[in-house]
Amino acid sequence: MAPQEYPGSTRVQSVDILRGVIVVLMAADHVRVYSGLPAGGPEPSIFFTRWITHFCAPGFVFLAGTGAFFYGKKLGNTRTLARFLLSRGLLLVFLELTLIRFGWTFNFNYGEFVLAGVIWMLGWCMVILSFLVAMRPVTVGITGLAIVFFQQLFALVPKAMPESLKPSLGGFWEFIYSSGLAPWPWISVLYVLVPWIGVMAAGYGFGTILSTDADTRRKLCLRIGITATLLFIVIGSTLILFRPNPAGPPFIFRLLAQQKYPASQLFLLMTLGPMIALIPSAEKAKGRVASILTTFGRVPFFYYLLHIPLIHASALIVNYIRDGSLHQEWYTSAPFSFVPQESRWTLSLLYLVFIIDVAILYAACRWYVSYKFSHPSNKILKYI
């Protein structure tokens, strides 16, 4: 089924549907943040509630690169694309430090807490990509893969710095890649730029595959996705077998609990492999669910801007209903929340709030999709 077209737009249904899946899963994890439930743990229900959301950041960044490729094709000019990526990237960084931070915390105490989160990382990656798009897309993709698979080399850079420069440049380098140096104390770095710029660049190069004919595209997506997934299973399993831990968690938990901060090669194989393999299925998806996911996927950043304050407000309402207090003090440094053990939500309550919030977000996104694509002359809307 071809995606619905709006005047002047170029859409790829599989990209929109997968982005829709990603942002819906992302909401589940962020409800978990405000619920106080841990990020994983030995209990299977909580472990997999967290694990399934690991697909969000890799997919979000990878498909942002793919979206940039197709927007460049629409523009027909890499210089215009570079200017757009540069300006949009800087806008994302600004919004991370202002509007998004306020949505997380509902306070302006910048002296106590500033977060370099996923939108900060996404913005700076767009800025860097704006300089890379002058190269051929295949070259950009290969460069991205090299950054991903040789990312540990970035940890060696600070060792070459003169000792006198490490206190200042070392803090800066912690934004690039975690190297064990002291970060700048005024900001909490959740997402470093490497390997994520590699993921975005690889997604940009991947656009050339999605531009091929349907049969070639299906074969390549299946080969790449299945190969990446099998590599994860084989390499991850082998490493576990050579590092036995009888007293530790079960084998499957150890296999799936790959390093996300910074994202290891196995983490990215585990998440991007299945996503790429699902692209042929997403291209053929029909029905109500596919339509809902496509709506979310058309305006993922609008969804992101809205979902954090909505989930935060939902948590305050739930807290008030449960024990007569909003307990805003638990969230002053969200997403690093501090909910007392006795006040943490049940998993069923987490999913109930998640479903209600996603329903509200769908209504808002459906309105915004209609408004955005019916006003193609409004240049501001292309940034959100």
VEXDREN-2710 file (C-alpha; in Angstrom, 1 decimal):
% VEXDREN-2710
k/r/px/py/pz
1/MET/0.0/0.0/0.0
2/ALA/1.5/3.3/-1.0
3/PRO/1.6/5.9/1.8
4/GLN/-0.9/8.7/1.6
5/GLU/0.7/11.7/-0.1
6/TYR/0.3/15.3/0.7
7/PRO/1.0/18.0/-1.8
8/GLY/4.8/18.7/-2.1
9/SER/5.7/15.8/0.2
10/THR/7.9/12.8/-0.3
11/ARG/7.1/10.0/2.2
12/VAL/8.4/6.5/2.8
13/GLN/5.8/4.4/4.6
14/SER/8.3/2.0/6.2
15/VAL/10.3/4.9/7.7
16/ASP/7.1/6.5/9.0
17/ILE/5.8/3.3/10.5
18/LEU/9.0/2.4/12.2
19/ARG/9.4/5.9/13.6
20/GLY/5.9/5.5/14.9
21/VAL/6.7/2.3/16.7
22/ILE/9.8/3.9/18.1
23/VAL/8.1/6.9/19.6
24/VAL/5.3/4.8/21.1
25/LEU/7.9/2.5/22.8
26/MET/9.7/5.6/24.0
27/ALA/6.7/6.8/25.9
28/ALA/6.5/3.5/27.8
29/ASP/10.1/4.0/29.0
30/HIS/9.5/7.6/30.0
31/VAL/6.3/6.7/32.0
32/ARG/8.6/4.1/33.7
33/VAL/11.0/7.0/34.6
34/TYR/8.2/8.8/36.5
35/SER/6.8/5.6/38.0
36/GLY/10.0/5.1/39.9
37/LEU/10.4/1.5/38.6
38/PRO/14.1/0.6/37.9
39/ALA/15.6/0.5/34.4
40/GLY/15.7/-3.3/34.2
41/GLY/16.5/-5.7/37.0
42/PRO/16.0/-9.4/37.7
43/GLU/12.2/-9.4/37.4
44/PRO/11.4/-10.4/33.8
45/SER/8.4/-8.1/33.4
46/ILE/10.4/-5.0/34.4
47/PHE/13.5/-6.2/32.5
48/PHE/11.6/-6.6/29.2
49/THR/9.6/-3.4/29.7
50/ARG/13.0/-1.6/29.7
51/TRP/14.7/-3.8/27.1
52/ILE/12.1/-3.3/24.4
53/THR/12.6/0.4/24.6
54/HIS/16.3/0.0/23.8
55/PHE/15.2/0.0/20.2
56/CYS/14.2/3.7/20.5
57/ALA/17.4/5.7/20.5
58/PRO/19.2/3.7/17.7
59/GLY/16.1/3.7/15.5
60/PHE/15.4/7.3/16.1
61/VAL/19.0/8.4/15.2
62/PHE/19.4/5.9/12.3
63/LEU/16.1/6.9/10.7
64/ALA/16.9/10.6/11.3
65/GLY/19.8/10.0/9.0
66/THR/17.6/8.2/6.5
67/GLY/15.0/11.0/6.6
68/ALA/17.8/13.5/5.9
69/PHE/18.8/11.5/2.8
70/PHE/15.2/11.6/1.4
71/TYR/14.8/15.3/2.3
72/GLY/18.0/16.0/0.4
73/LYS/16.6/14.1/-2.6
74/LYS/13.5/16.3/-2.4
75/LEU/15.6/19.5/-2.2
76/GLY/17.9/18.3/-5.0
77/ASN/20.7/20.4/-3.4
78/THR/23.2/19.2/-0.8
79/ARG/24.1/22.8/0.2
80/THR/20.5/23.5/1.0
81/LEU/20.3/20.2/2.9
82/ALA/23.4/21.1/4.9
83/ARG/22.0/24.5/5.9
84/PHE/18.8/22.8/7.0
85/LEU/20.6/20.2/9.1
86/LEU/22.8/22.8/10.6
87/SER/19.9/25.1/11.6
88/ARG/17.7/22.3/12.8
89/GLY/20.5/20.7/14.8
90/LEU/21.2/23.9/16.6
91/LEU/17.5/24.3/17.3
92/LEU/17.3/20.8/18.8
93/VAL/20.2/21.6/21.1
94/PHE/18.6/24.9/22.2
95/LEU/15.2/23.1/22.8
96/GLU/17.0/20.4/24.8
97/LEU/18.4/22.9/27.2
98/THR/15.2/25.0/27.5
99/LEU/11.8/23.6/26.7
100/ILE/12.6/19.9/26.9
101/ARG/14.5/20.3/30.2
102/PHE/11.5/22.2/31.7
103/GLY/9.2/19.4/30.5
104/TRP/11.3/16.9/32.4
105/THR/11.7/18.8/35.6
106/PHE/9.0/21.6/35.8
107/ASN/11.7/23.9/37.2
108/PHE/14.3/26.5/36.1
109/ASN/17.0/25.5/38.6
110/TYR/19.8/25.4/35.9
111/GLY/22.4/25.9/38.6
112/GLU/21.6/22.4/40.0
113/PHE/20.8/20.3/36.9
114/VAL/21.3/20.5/33.2
115/LEU/20.9/17.4/30.9
116/ALA/22.7/16.5/27.7
117/GLY/20.0/14.1/26.6
118/VAL/19.0/12.3/23.4
119/ILE/17.8/15.5/21.7
120/TRP/21.1/17.3/22.5
121/MET/22.9/14.4/20.9
122/LEU/20.6/14.3/18.0
123/GLY/21.0/18.0/17.4
124/TRP/24.8/17.9/17.4
125/CYS/24.8/14.8/15.2
126/MET/22.8/16.8/12.7
127/VAL/25.3/19.6/12.9
128/ILE/28.1/17.2/12.1
129/LEU/26.1/15.5/9.4
130/SER/25.6/18.9/7.7
131/PHE/29.3/18.9/7.0
132/LEU/29.4/15.3/5.8
133/VAL/26.6/15.5/3.2
134/ALA/28.9/17.1/0.7
135/MET/30.3/13.6/0.2
136/ARG/28.5/10.9/-1.7
137/PRO/25.8/9.1/0.4
138/VAL/27.6/5.8/0.2
139/THR/30.8/7.4/1.5
140/VAL/28.9/9.0/4.4
141/GLY/27.4/5.6/5.2
142/ILE/30.8/3.8/5.2
143/THR/32.2/6.6/7.4
144/GLY/29.4/6.1/9.8
145/LEU/30.0/2.4/10.0
146/ALA/33.7/2.9/10.6
147/ILE/32.9/5.3/13.5
148/VAL/30.5/2.7/15.0
149/PHE/32.8/-0.3/14.8
150/PHE/36.0/1.6/15.8
151/GLN/34.4/3.8/18.4
152/GLN/36.8/2.7/21.2
153/LEU/39.6/4.5/19.4
154/PHE/38.0/7.8/20.5
155/ALA/38.7/6.8/24.1
156/LEU/42.5/7.0/23.3
157/VAL/42.5/10.6/22.3
158/PRO/42.6/12.1/25.8
159/LYS/45.7/9.9/26.6
160/ALA/47.5/11.9/23.9
161/MET/46.6/15.2/25.5
162/PRO/49.2/17.1/27.6
163/GLU/48.4/16.8/31.3
164/SER/48.0/20.6/31.5
165/LEU/45.1/20.5/29.0
166/LYS/43.2/17.5/30.4
167/PRO/41.3/19.5/33.1
168/SER/39.7/21.7/30.4
169/LEU/39.7/19.6/27.2
170/GLY/39.0/16.5/29.1
171/GLY/35.6/17.8/30.2
172/PHE/34.8/18.7/26.6
173/TRP/35.9/15.3/25.4
174/GLU/33.4/13.6/27.7
175/PHE/30.7/15.0/25.3
176/ILE/32.4/13.2/22.4
177/TYR/33.1/9.8/24.0
178/SER/33.3/8.5/27.5
179/SER/37.0/8.3/28.4
180/GLY/37.1/8.2/32.2
181/LEU/38.0/11.9/32.5
182/ALA/36.2/14.3/34.8
183/PRO/33.2/15.8/33.0
184/TRP/32.2/19.4/33.3
185/PRO/30.3/19.6/36.7
186/TRP/27.4/21.8/35.5
187/ILE/25.9/19.3/33.0
188/SER/24.9/15.6/33.1
189/VAL/25.9/13.8/29.9
190/LEU/23.5/11.0/29.1
191/TYR/24.3/10.6/25.4
192/VAL/27.8/11.2/24.0
193/LEU/28.2/11.9/20.3
194/VAL/30.2/8.8/19.4
195/PRO/29.0/6.3/18.2
196/TRP/25.7/8.1/17.5
197/ILE/27.0/10.3/14.8
198/GLY/28.1/7.1/13.1
199/VAL/24.6/5.7/13.5
200/MET/23.1/8.8/11.9
201/ALA/25.7/8.8/9.0
202/ALA/25.0/5.1/8.4
203/GLY/21.3/5.8/8.3
204/TYR/22.0/8.5/5.7
205/GLY/23.9/6.1/3.6
206/PHE/21.1/3.5/4.1
207/GLY/18.8/5.8/2.2
208/THR/20.5/4.6/-1.1
209/ILE/19.2/1.1/-0.3
210/LEU/15.7/2.3/0.3
211/SER/15.9/4.1/-3.0
212/THR/16.3/0.9/-5.0
213/ASP/13.5/-1.1/-6.6
214/ALA/11.1/-3.0/-4.3
215/ASP/12.6/-6.5/-4.8
216/THR/16.2/-5.3/-4.4
217/ARG/15.3/-3.3/-1.4
218/ARG/13.5/-6.2/0.3
219/LYS/16.5/-8.6/-0.3
220/LEU/19.1/-6.1/1.0
221/CYS/17.1/-5.2/4.1
222/LEU/16.6/-8.8/5.0
223/ARG/20.2/-9.7/4.4
224/ILE/21.6/-6.8/6.4
225/GLY/19.0/-7.1/9.2
226/ILE/19.3/-10.8/9.6
227/THR/23.1/-10.8/9.3
228/ALA/23.4/-8.1/12.0
229/THR/21.0/-9.9/14.3
230/LEU/22.9/-13.2/13.9
231/LEU/26.2/-11.5/14.5
232/PHE/24.9/-10.1/17.7
233/ILE/23.6/-13.6/18.9
234/VAL/26.8/-15.4/17.9
235/ILE/29.3/-12.8/19.2
236/GLY/27.3/-12.0/22.3
237/SER/26.8/-15.7/23.2
238/THR/30.4/-16.5/22.7
239/LEU/31.5/-13.7/25.0
240/ILE/29.2/-14.9/27.7
241/LEU/30.4/-18.5/27.4
242/PHE/34.0/-17.4/27.8
243/ARG/33.0/-15.3/30.9
244/PRO/30.9/-17.7/32.9
245/ASN/29.0/-16.3/35.9
246/PRO/27.0/-19.1/37.5
247/ALA/25.8/-16.8/40.3
248/GLY/24.8/-14.1/37.9
249/PRO/21.5/-13.5/36.0
250/PRO/20.2/-16.0/33.4
251/PHE/21.9/-16.3/30.1
252/ILE/19.2/-14.5/28.1
253/PHE/19.4/-11.5/30.5
254/ARG/23.1/-11.3/30.1
255/LEU/22.9/-11.5/26.4
256/LEU/20.2/-8.8/26.1
257/ALA/21.7/-6.5/28.7
258/GLN/24.2/-4.8/26.3
259/GLN/25.9/-1.5/27.0
260/LYS/23.9/1.5/26.0
261/TYR/26.0/4.4/27.4
262/PRO/27.9/4.7/25.2
263/ALA/26.2/2.3/22.8
264/SER/28.4/-0.7/22.1
265/GLN/28.7/-2.5/18.8
266/LEU/26.6/-5.4/20.2
267/PHE/23.9/-3.0/21.4
268/LEU/23.6/-1.5/18.0
269/LEU/23.6/-4.9/16.2
270/MET/20.9/-6.1/18.6
271/THR/18.6/-3.1/18.0
272/LEU/19.3/-2.0/14.4
273/GLY/19.5/-5.5/13.0
274/PRO/15.8/-6.5/13.7
275/MET/14.6/-3.0/12.8
276/ILE/16.2/-3.2/9.3
277/ALA/14.9/-6.7/8.8
278/LEU/11.4/-5.4/9.5
279/ILE/11.4/-2.8/6.8
280/PRO/9.9/-5.0/4.1
281/SER/7.0/-5.9/6.4
282/ALA/6.5/-2.2/7.3
283/GLU/6.3/-1.4/3.6
284/LYS/3.3/-3.7/3.3
285/ALA/1.5/-2.9/6.5
286/LYS/-2.1/-1.9/6.2
287/GLY/-5.0/-1.3/8.5
288/ARG/-5.8/0.9/11.6
289/VAL/-2.7/0.1/13.5
290/ALA/-0.4/1.0/10.5
291/SER/-2.4/4.2/10.0
292/ILE/-1.9/5.2/13.7
293/LEU/1.8/4.4/13.6
294/THR/2.2/6.4/10.4
295/THR/0.6/9.4/12.0
296/PHE/3.1/9.3/14.8
297/GLY/6.0/8.7/12.4
298/ARG/5.1/11.7/10.3
299/VAL/5.7/14.1/13.2
300/PRO/8.1/12.4/15.6
301/PHE/9.6/15.6/17.0
302/PHE/6.3/17.2/17.7
303/TYR/5.4/14.0/19.5
304/TYR/8.6/14.2/21.5
305/LEU/8.1/17.8/22.6
306/LEU/4.6/17.0/23.8
307/HIS/5.0/13.6/25.4
308/ILE/7.5/14.6/28.2
309/PRO/5.4/17.3/29.9
310/LEU/2.3/15.2/29.3
311/ILE/3.8/12.2/31.1
312/HIS/5.2/14.4/33.8
313/ALA/1.8/15.9/34.4
314/SER/0.2/12.5/34.4
315/ALA/2.6/11.3/37.1
316/LEU/1.7/14.2/39.3
317/ILE/-2.0/13.5/38.9
318/VAL/-1.4/9.8/39.7
319/ASN/0.6/10.7/42.8
320/TYR/-2.2/13.0/44.0
321/ILE/-4.9/10.4/43.4
322/ARG/-2.8/7.8/45.3
323/ASP/-1.8/9.7/48.4
324/GLY/-3.0/13.3/48.1
325/SER/0.3/14.9/47.1
326/LEU/1.9/15.8/43.8
327/HIS/5.4/14.9/44.9
328/GLN/7.0/17.2/42.4
329/GLU/10.2/17.0/44.5
330/TRP/10.8/13.4/43.1
331/TYR/11.3/14.8/39.6
332/THR/13.4/17.9/40.0
333/SER/16.3/16.2/38.1
334/ALA/14.2/14.0/35.8
335/PRO/14.9/11.7/33.9
336/PHE/17.0/10.9/37.0
337/SER/14.0/10.5/39.3
338/PHE/14.0/9.6/42.9
339/VAL/10.8/7.9/43.9
340/PRO/10.8/6.1/47.3
341/GLN/10.5/2.4/47.2
342/GLU/7.1/2.3/48.9
343/SER/5.7/4.8/46.4
344/ARG/6.7/3.2/43.1
345/TRP/3.9/2.2/40.8
346/THR/2.9/-1.3/39.9
347/LEU/3.6/-2.4/36.3
348/SER/-0.1/-2.5/35.5
349/LEU/-0.5/1.2/36.6
350/LEU/2.5/2.1/34.4
351/TYR/0.9/0.5/31.3
352/LEU/-2.5/2.1/32.1
353/VAL/-1.0/5.6/32.2
354/PHE/1.1/4.8/29.1
355/ILE/-2.1/3.8/27.1
356/ILE/-4.0/6.9/28.2
357/ASP/-1.1/9.2/27.3
358/VAL/-0.5/7.6/23.9
359/ALA/-4.2/8.0/23.1
360/ILE/-4.0/11.8/24.0
361/LEU/-0.8/12.1/21.9
362/TYR/-2.5/10.4/18.9
363/ALA/-5.2/13.0/18.9
364/ALA/-2.7/15.8/19.1
365/CYS/-0.4/14.3/16.4
366/ARG/-3.4/13.6/14.1
367/TRP/-4.4/17.3/14.3
368/TYR/-0.8/18.4/13.7
369/VAL/-0.2/16.2/10.7
370/SER/-3.3/17.6/9.1
371/TYR/-2.2/21.2/9.9
372/LYS/1.5/20.7/8.9
373/PHE/0.9/19.2/5.5
374/SER/-1.9/21.5/4.7
375/HIS/0.4/24.5/5.2
376/PRO/3.4/23.6/3.1
377/SER/4.4/27.3/2.7
378/ASN/5.0/27.6/6.5
379/LYS/8.8/27.1/6.7
380/ILE/8.8/26.9/10.5
381/LEU/6.7/23.7/10.5
382/LYS/9.4/21.7/8.7
383/TYR/11.6/22.0/11.8
384/ILE/9.0/20.3/14.1
END
